[in-house]
Amino acid sequence: MPVPTVLNAQAFGAKGDGVTDDGPAVLKMLDAAAKSKLPLTLQFAPNRSYFLKSGRNRYAFYFDGARNLTLDGGNSIFLVDSQQRFLKLIHSSNVAIHNFKVDYVPLPFAEGTVIARDKAAGTLDVRIDDGETLPPEGGATEEDGEQAYFGALWGPGTYNNQGEGGPYWVRYNLDIQNVSAPIANHVVRVQSKPIDFPIDDIKVGQWRFSIPVRGIAHRYGPGESFWLGDNTDLTLENIELWSAPWFAFGINGNRGHVTLRHVNVRPKPGTRHIASSWRDAFHVKNNRANVLFEDCVVQGSSDDAFNISSHTSKVREILSPPRIKISQNFPLGIAAMEVGDTLAFYSPIRGALIGRARITKVDVSPTNPGEIEAPLFTIDLDRNVEGLETENTLVWNETDSNPNTILRRCRMDTSCRFRSPVTLNSCQVNALAWFTGDEIETPLPSNVKVVNCQFRAGQGNPFISISMGGMFMEGHGPTEPVISNVLFAHNHIWGEFVLGDVRDLTLLDNDFADPISNVLMSNVINVRLLNNRHGDKTIVSADDIRGEATQHPEQLHF
């Protein structure tokens, strides 16, 4: 490879003073990079603050078709105007992104301490922290793709005094109707929609509240803060994201190798902030790539730390078996369908997987311009799948469903949805780890390895640390195991451990450390148990832990 040419941001007019809009200088640098055919490094000066108010397509950094590119932030701070996003990278290859600290101005949240509660009125009085800007008066705007409008209540973790990693918070989302003008010095009153958890549990003077900033928070806008889509071979390293108006990272449709190392979504160090992103920290979908997260931290996301999944489709028409038409149930983030891919078919009525087949031919029908709709795929299969029913059979692409994803030495303080194959190695999970699928997101998470991890029940469900089971549809769960090849080994677990619908399960040398938390299995066959402990007892056989789950997955709180 030729020695990369270095383009310095200062040469294009970037000031890095935290006040001047450096967006125009960045655009000049990106335009110069687009003209080069050689490997490039785009370099920013170290220890500066770059303010980015303008960009292209509402992204400060926008790349389409980049090749052999390194983007180095010099460990500087990048302050992004809250009406745009930080980076969009699509259709690119061999790209490395290093050394960025990203925050939004204004912040998408205001935070304070709950000082009063009124259950009958459905209100909470919140004293906003000194130095914080008061949140604007009002409620949802329903503009710029604004989605569900909620705040985040934070209480102490259930197992703060157990395990390693120190204290953590448990989050409860609260739908908001209105935020008042100040009712006292730096105090606002939040009017909620009906509260679906015991308001009496809120400890006045201790619990914290993150209030969405009207006109910024919860807006789809241009998209995720980092959008990485349809690329080949990416590396992100040493990146901090301290706030996000919507999703933090969207990682979709990539190939080759995708590595995120020391990429953190968490509150800015040195502040009292608890919140970070208003939606998922890492939303990982439809990747064929080998995806590795290593030494990453997620704290304060108001949705999942990780959602690793693919989108579910449905059989729309059976033409002449084995030819079918399918389309995705959710009209965005379309999963690719290619010759040679393996499809899996699931009957919600039967509660069972009914077969797999490979694609031998695929055609896609165009969608209507300007309409948000899923395209219709006409697919020839290499075999006939018995039991297909129009509009009653779910289908997903196993090849396109993140089949090789690893989390190593990561910490997650908010819930995780693992829908597809995943390996967790030496991770700390201080929230619900939820292994399942549904009619929107699949596949079912077979080929799961969880080794040398620590789990403490927290956000998602303050009592359940791990829940694994098939999808609950048509009034019932699976009639037979639909998840296969699962290993839990050498883990320390505080909170309930609830497994269902699994074939070929190995539990090896796990410490279920809380003796009063249930360890339960149902609809599980081919179980191998060795040297597992529950409190001061040794789990000798499956009969010691077999039983009905105390709570169905659809009842878990997010």
DRENMARPA-354940 format. One record per residue (C-alpha): residue in three letters; z negated, x, y. Coordinates in steps of 0.25 Angstrom, whole numbers, plus 5000, padded with zeros to 4 digits. Layout:
<rs>
ALAZXY ...
</rs>
This chain:
<rs>
MET500050005000 PRO500350055014 VAL499150085023 PRO498849955031 THR499249945045 VAL497949915054 LEU498049815065 ASN496849815074 ALA496449685081 GLN496149755094 ALA497549795095 PHE497949655096 GLY496949625107 ALA495649575099 LYS494449595107 GLY493249565097 ASP492349535108 GLY491949395102 VAL492449325115 THR493949345116 ASP494849265107 ASP495349375097 GLY496249265091 PRO497549305098 ALA497349455095 VAL497149415080 LEU498449335080 LYS499149455086 MET498649545075 LEU499049445064 ASP500449425070 ALA500549585070 ALA500049585055 ALA501049475051 LYS502249565055 SER501749685047 LYS502249705032 LEU501249815030 PRO499749805025 LEU498949775037 THR497449785041 LEU497049695053 GLN495849755058 PHE494749705068 ALA493749795075 PRO492349805069 ASN491149735074 ARG491849645084 SER491849495087 TYR493149425087 PHE493349285092 LEU494449215086 LYS494849085094 SER496349075091 GLY497149095079 ARG498349045071 ASN498248915064 ARG496848905068 TYR496449035060 ALA496049165067 PHE496749245056 TYR497949175049 PHE498749245038 ASP499949195030 GLY500649285021 ALA499849415024 ARG500049535015 ASN499249665013 LEU498249625025 THR496849675028 LEU496049595039 ASP494849675043 GLY493849615053 GLY493049735055 ASN491749665052 SER491949595065 ILE491549455069 PHE492649355070 LEU492249225078 VAL493149115075 ASP493348995084 SER492848875076 GLN494148795078 GLN494948895069 ARG494648975057 PHE494649125053 LEU495749165043 LYS496849105035 LEU497549185025 ILE498649125017 HIS499849175008 SER499349315009 SER499149435000 ASN498249554999 VAL497449525011 ALA496049585014 ILE495049525024 HIS493849605028 ASN492649615037 PHE492549485045 LYS491349405051 VAL491849265055 ASP491149165063 TYR491549035070 VAL491249005085 PRO490748905088 LEU490048895075 PRO490348775066 PHE488848745065 ALA487548735073 GLU486248765065 GLY484848725067 THR483548685061 VAL483248535057 ILE482048495066 ALA481948345063 ARG482548245053 ASP482648095053 LYS483048035040 ALA483247895045 ALA484147935056 GLY484848035048 THR484648145059 LEU484248295059 ASP483748365072 VAL484248505072 ARG483748615081 ILE484948705083 ASP484648855082 ASP484448935095 GLY485749005099 GLU486548895091 THR487548805099 LEU487148665098 PRO488148585089 PRO489048485096 GLU488648335097 GLY489348245088 GLY489848235073 ALA491148245066 THR492448255074 GLU493448235062 GLU494348325068 ASP495148455064 GLY494848425049 GLU493348405051 GLN492748365037 ALA491348315033 TYR490448335044 PHE489048385040 GLY487948485043 ALA487148575034 LEU485648565032 TRP485048685026 GLY483748695018 PRO483048805010 GLY483648834996 THR482948774984 TYR482748914978 ASN482449004990 ASN481349074983 GLN482049104970 GLY483149204966 GLU483749304975 GLY484549294988 GLY483449234997 PRO483349095004 TYR484549005005 TRP484848865011 VAL485248735004 ARG486248655012 TYR486348505014 ASN487548445021 LEU487248335030 ASP488448245036 ILE488248235051 GLN488648115060 ASN488148175073 VAL487548295080 SER486748255093 ALA486748315106 PRO485448405107 ILE484148315106 ALA483248425110 ASN483448575113 HIS484448625103 VAL484148505094 VAL485248415089 ARG485148285080 VAL486048275068 GLN486448135063 SER486848145049 LYS487548045040 PRO486647995028 ILE485848105022 ASP486048125007 PHE484848215005 PRO483348205008 ILE483248225023 ASP481748245020 ASP482048375013 ILE482448435027 LYS481348525032 VAL481248505047 GLY481248645053 GLN481748715041 TRP483048655037 ARG484348705045 PHE485548625049 SER486948665051 ILE487648565061 PRO489148565061 VAL489848595075 ARG490648475079 GLY492148515080 ILE492048635072 ALA491248615059 HIS491848555047 ARG493348555052 TYR494448595043 GLY495248645055 PRO496148755050 GLY495348775037 GLU494448875031 SER493848995039 PHE494549085029 TRP495749025022 LEU496349115011 GLY497449035004 ASP498649074995 ASN498449224996 THR498449334986 ASP497449444985 LEU496349434996 THR495149514999 LEU494049465009 GLU492849555011 ASN491649565021 ILE491849435028 GLU490749345034 LEU491049205038 TRP489849145046 SER490349005049 ALA491448915046 PRO491848775052 TRP492448735038 PHE492648815025 ALA492448965026 PHE493449015015 GLY494548945009 ILE495149024997 ASN496348954991 GLY497548984982 ASN497449134982 ARG497949224971 GLY497749364967 HIS496349414970 VAL495449354981 THR494149434984 LEU493049394994 ARG491949504995 HIS490849495005 VAL491349365011 ASN490249285016 VAL490149145022 ARG488749135028 PRO487949125041 LYS488049235051 PRO486949335049 GLY485949345060 THR486049195063 ARG485149075058 HIS486449005053 ILE486448945039 ALA487848885039 SER489148955038 SER490348875034 TRP490448715034 ARG491248715021 ASP491448805009 ALA491248955011 PHE492248985000 HIS493248874996 VAL494048934984 LYS495248854979 ASN496448864970 ASN496449014969 ARG497149094958 ALA496649224963 ASN495449304957 VAL494449264968 LEU493149354970 PHE492049324979 GLU491049444980 ASP489749464988 CYS490049334996 VAL488949255003 VAL489049105006 GLN487849045014 GLY487848925023 SER489148855019 SER489048705021 ASP489948685009 ASP490148764996 ALA489948914996 PHE491148924986 ASN492048814981 ILE492948874971 SER493948774965 SER495348714965 HIS495848574969 THR495948464958 SER497248394956 LYS497548264949 VAL498648214940 ARG499548124948 GLU500648094939 ILE501048124924 LEU502548134924 SER502848174910 PRO501848264903 PRO501648374905 ARG502148354919 ILE501148294930 LYS500948284944 ILE499648324951 SER499048334965 GLN497848394971 ASN496648294974 PHE496348364987 PRO497548394996 LEU497248525001 GLY497148664995 ILE498148634985 ALA498048704971 ALA499348774967 MET500048734954 GLU500948844948 VAL501648864935 GLY500748924924 ASP499448864931 THR498448794922 LEU498048654925 ALA496748584920 PHE496648424918 TYR495448344919 SER495148194917 PRO494048144925 ILE494048014917 ARG493848094904 GLY492948194911 ALA493748304903 LEU494748414905 ILE496048364898 GLY496948484897 ARG497548604904 ALA499048644906 ARG499948744913 ILE500948714924 THR502348744919 LYS503048684932 VAL502548634945 ASP503148564957 VAL502448514970 SER502848404978 PRO502848424993 THR501748355002 ASN502048265014 PRO502048355027 GLY500848335035 GLU500048265024 ILE498848325017 GLU499148295002 ALA499148374989 PRO500548404983 LEU500948344970 PHE501248444959 THR502148404947 ILE501748494936 ASP502348524922 LEU501248564912 ASP501348654899 ARG500748544891 ASN500348404891 VAL498948364895 GLU498448244888 GLY497648144896 LEU498248164910 GLU498048044919 THR498748014932 GLU497648024943 ASN496548044933 THR496748184929 LEU496248304937 VAL497048434936 TRP496748574942 ASN497448704942 GLU496548804934 THR497448924938 ASP497348894953 SER495748874952 ASN495149004956 PRO495049044941 ASN494549184944 THR493449174955 ILE492249264955 LEU490949264964 ARG490249384964 ARG488849414971 CYS489049304980 ARG487949214987 MET488149064989 ASP487148984996 THR487948854996 SER488548774985 CYS489748824976 ARG490748744969 PHE491448814958 ARG492548734953 SER493348844946 PRO493148964937 VAL492149064944 THR491249184941 LEU489949204949 ASN489349334947 SER488049384954 CYS488049264964 GLN486949194971 VAL487149044973 ASN486048974981 ALA486748834980 LEU487348744970 ALA488448814961 TRP489348694957 PHE490348714946 THR491248584944 GLY492548524949 ASP492948384954 GLU494248304957 ILE494448394970 GLU494048524965 THR494248594952 PRO494348654942 LEU493148644933 PRO492448774934 SER492648834920 ASN492548984917 VAL491349004926 LYS490449134925 VAL489149144933 VAL488349274931 ASN487149344937 CYS487049234948 GLN485949164955 PHE485949014958 ARG484948944967 ALA485048794969 GLY485348764984 GLN486448694992 GLY487348594984 ASN486148554976 PRO484748604979 PHE484348594964 ILE485548634956 SER486048774956 ILE487248764946 SER488048644943 MET489248644933 GLY489948524928 GLY491248454927 MET491748354937 PHE491148214938 MET492248114940 GLU492547964935 GLY491047944934 HIS490748054924 GLY490748204922 PRO491548274911 THR491448224897 GLU491648364891 PRO491448504896 VAL492548534907 ILE491948674912 SER492048784902 ASN491648934901 VAL490448944909 LEU489449064910 PHE488149074917 ALA487449214915 HIS486349284921 ASN486049184932 HIS484849144940 ILE484749004943 TRP483848914952 GLY484148774951 GLU484748674941 PHE485848724932 VAL486748604928 LEU487948624919 GLY488848524913 ASP490248504907 VAL490348654902 ARG490948704890 ASP490648854886 LEU489448884894 THR488649014893 LEU487249024900 LEU486749174899 ASP485449224904 ASN485349134916 ASP483949114923 PHE483748964927 ALA482649004936 ASP482048874940 PRO481348804929 ILE481348664935 SER482848664937 ASN483648604927 VAL484648674918 LEU485648574912 MET486948564905 SER487748444900 ASN489048424894 VAL489048574890 ILE489548634877 ASN489648774871 VAL488448834878 ARG487948974876 LEU486549004881 LEU485849144881 ASN484549184888 ASN484449084899 ARG483149044906 HIS482648914913 GLY481348954920 ASP480449014909 LYS481248954897 THR482449004890 ILE483648914888 VAL483948924873 SER484948814871 ALA485848714878 ASP484848604875 ASP483848674884 ILE484748634896 ARG485648524892 GLY485548394900 GLU486148304910 ALA486348364924 THR485448304934 GLN486448294945 HIS487948274944 PRO488848374952 GLU489348264961 GLN487948234966 LEU487648384970 HIS487448394985 PHE488448474994 
</rs>
